[in-house]
Amino acid sequence: MDFGQAVADKKDDIIQAWIIRVRVDPSITSSRGLTHKSVLDSLPGLINAIAHLLSQPTTQDIYDVLESGVSHGAIRAQQGFDAKEIVREYDLLRDVIFDVLEADLLSSQPVLLLRTVRLIDGALDKVIATYLDRYTEERLKEVSLLYDEMIASNQELDRLVRNEQTNLIHLAHELKSPLSCIIGYSDLFLRQQGSGGEAKLSFIERVLASGRQLLEMVNETLEMSAYQSGQIVLKVEEVDVCEVVEEVATVMSTLAQQKNLSVVVDCPVMAQPIWTDRARLRQVVTNLLSNAVRYTEAGSSRVGVVPN
């Protein structure tokens, strides 16, 4: 008897019986939300490959069974089935084929019966083993991909942390200048008071200017946090550039004096005002001049305005 032809002739019976068992099997819960067509999927192709294997068992036939079976499992994985459910489907297919062919198998010669059972069992066992190997490979690829993404995320976090540390160092450097000015002139006030002298009005003005700058730096830090969250709003107005430059230079002169340096301001008398954000402009000038004073060992630091 040609059991390959028998499987082909009874393919519809095998498919219907298999779908019913998949639907009611308590260990295959992922099939509950699928349509009849989705559950059927690539099963007919796998049954055709098994039928051909039983009729003309060759290496190519075994390969076709493996490819059909693994393709079915891959589609199942895309549908949300786990490996245990997919293996259970293969086992149910084995049981259904034997149940449908039971009468024919029992009436055949023992040698033919044994050969057919071995071919079906061997083919489906190889399908299960091959699918599990590929399933494991895919999961390992996913783990490797997740690992690479995690490494990339950690590197990005490290970069952000380093940037924050750099920002903190930069902020501390900027705060140092007005604080030095405030402390220096406050100490000068105390010494003048102790010696019976009078504090100069220009010294008081410098302390106030440094205090205001310190407050603005704190506000700018808060604004930077708002900028990072996309909430900052620029305040554009007509600004006297020379006024801003001289204001910053006055504050920075205290830091320069500590290094025996001088700050020279070069602003043309007829300099035209510009439209900009005063706080942002002051921050830029402060950064430039503080770095000039910081990295100048002797002489002076010059800051000026180019007329437009």
C-alpha positions, 0 to 999 in steps of 0.5 A, spaced: 500 500 500 502 507 498 501 510 505 504 517 501 497 516 497 493 515 503 496 521 506 494 525 500 487 522 499 485 523 506 489 530 507 482 534 508 480 529 514 487 530 517 487 538 517 480 538 520 481 533 525 488 537 527 484 544 527 479 541 532 485 538 536 489 545 536 483 549 538 481 545 544 488 543 547 489 546 553 496 547 552 495 551 546 492 558 548 495 562 543 490 559 537 484 562 541 484 568 538 486 566 531 481 565 525 480 558 521 485 560 516 490 563 520 490 556 524 490 552 518 496 556 515 502 552 512 499 545 514 497 543 507 504 544 505 507 540 510 502 534 509 504 534 502 511 534 504 510 528 508 505 524 503 511 525 498 516 522 503 512 516 504 511 515 497 518 516 495 523 517 501 529 521 498 534 526 501 530 532 498 524 529 501 526 529 508 529 536 506 522 539 504 519 536 510 524 540 514 523 546 510 515 546 510 515 544 518 520 550 520 516 555 516 510 553 519 513 554 526 516 560 524 509 563 522 506 561 528 512 564 532 510 571 528 503 569 531 505 569 538 506 562 539 511 560 544 516 554 543 512 549 547 505 550 543 509 550 537 512 543 539 505 541 541 502 542 534 507 538 531 505 532 536 498 533 535 499 532 527 503 526 528 497 523 533 492 525 527 496 522 522 496 515 525 489 516 527 486 517 520 491 512 517 490 507 523 485 502 519 490 502 513 496 501 518 493 495 521 491 491 515 498 492 512 504 488 512 508 489 518 514 491 515 511 496 511 507 498 517 514 499 521 517 503 515 511 508 515 511 509 522 519 510 522 518 515 517 513 519 520 516 519 527 523 520 524 520 526 519 516 530 525 522 529 530 527 532 525 522 538 524 521 539 532 529 538 533 530 543 527 525 548 529 527 548 536 535 549 534 532 555 529 528 558 535 534 558 539 538 561 534 533 567 533 532 568 541 540 568 541 540 574 536 534 577 539 538 577 546 545 579 542 541 585 539 538 587 546 545 587 549 548 591 543 542 596 544 543 596 552 551 598 551 549 603 546 544 606 551 549 605 557 554 609 552 549 615 551 547 615 558 555 616 560 555 621 555 550 625 558 553 624 565 559 627 562 556 633 559 552 634 566 559 634 570 562 638 564 556 643 565 557 643 573 564 644 572 563 650 567 557 653 572 562 653 578 567 656 574 562 662 572 559 662 579 567 663 582 568 670 578 562 674 581 563 670 588 570 672 588 568 680 587 563 680 592 568 677 597 573 681 595 570 688 596 566 685 602 573 684 605 575 691 603 569 694 606 570 691 613 578 693 613 575 700 611 570 700 616 576 698 621 580 703 619 575 709 620 575 710 612 569 710 608 567 705 603 567 708 596 560 708 592 564 704 586 565 698 590 558 698 593 556 698 585 561 692 583 558 688 589 551 689 587 553 688 580 556 681 582 550 679 586 546 681 580 550 677 575 550 671 580 543 671 581 542 671 573 547 665 573 542 661 577 536 663 573 540 661 567 541 654 570 534 654 571 532 656 564 537 651 561 533 645 565 527 648 561 531 649 555 533 641 555 525 640 556 523 644 550 520 650 555 525 656 554 523 662 551 527 667 549 526 675 551 528 679 544 529 686 545 533 692 543 540 691 547 546 696 548 552 691 546 557 696 549 553 696 556 553 689 556 560 688 555 562 694 560 558 690 565 561 684 564 568 687 564 567 690 571 565 684 574 571 680 571 576 685 573 576 683 580 578 676 578 583 679 573 586 683 579 587 677 583 592 674 577 595 681 576 592 682 569 587 688 567 581 687 563 581 692 557 574 694 554 574 697 547 567 700 545 566 705 539 562 711 541 557 710 536 556 703 537 549 701 534 544 697 539 542 690 536 536 686 537 537 680 542 536 676 548 540 680 553 541 674 558 544 670 553 548 675 550 551 677 557 552 669 558 556 669 551 561 675 553 562 672 560 564 665 558 569 669 553 572 673 558 572 669 563 576 664 559 581 669 556 582 671 564 583 664 566 588 662 560 592 669 560 598 669 564 601 676 564 598 682 561 591 684 559 585 681 556 581 685 551 574 685 549 571 690 544 565 691 540 566 691 532 561 697 529 556 695 525 
